[in-house]
Amino acid sequence: MNLLETLQVFVIRSLAFAGSRLRDEEGATLVEYGLLVALIAVVVMAALSVLGVRINSMFCSVVGTLGGSC
């Protein structure tokens, strides 16, 4: 399972957990929490995709310095 799949599973389980814990709250509150979790997930995925490219290029640079190919 790659990082994005793991993150998606985390978000789905977090939403399910929030839903089970907040059943006594108003429906609007649950929707707000769901939107917050979804927004956080989108920000995390965007950050991981940007950092993933930079980290990959950094490791390719190190491998190239060591004489390997990326």
Secondary structure in CASP SS format (residue, H / E / C, confidence):
PFRMAT SS
TARGET T0000
AUTHOR 0000-0000-0000
METHOD secondary structure of the structure
MODEL  1
M C 1.00
N C 1.00
L H 1.00
L H 1.00
E H 1.00
T H 1.00
L H 1.00
Q H 1.00
V H 1.00
F H 1.00
V H 1.00
I H 1.00
R H 1.00
S H 1.00
L H 1.00
A H 1.00
F H 1.00
A H 1.00
G H 1.00
S H 1.00
R H 1.00
L C 1.00
R C 1.00
D C 1.00
E C 1.00
E C 1.00
G H 1.00
A H 1.00
T H 1.00
L H 1.00
V H 1.00
E H 1.00
Y H 1.00
G H 1.00
L H 1.00
L H 1.00
V H 1.00
A H 1.00
L H 1.00
I H 1.00
A H 1.00
V H 1.00
V H 1.00
V H 1.00
M H 1.00
A H 1.00
A H 1.00
L H 1.00
S H 1.00
V H 1.00
L H 1.00
G H 1.00
V H 1.00
R H 1.00
I H 1.00
N H 1.00
S H 1.00
M H 1.00
F H 1.00
C H 1.00
S H 1.00
V H 1.00
V H 1.00
G H 1.00
T H 1.00
L C 1.00
G C 1.00
G C 1.00
S C 1.00
C C 1.00
END
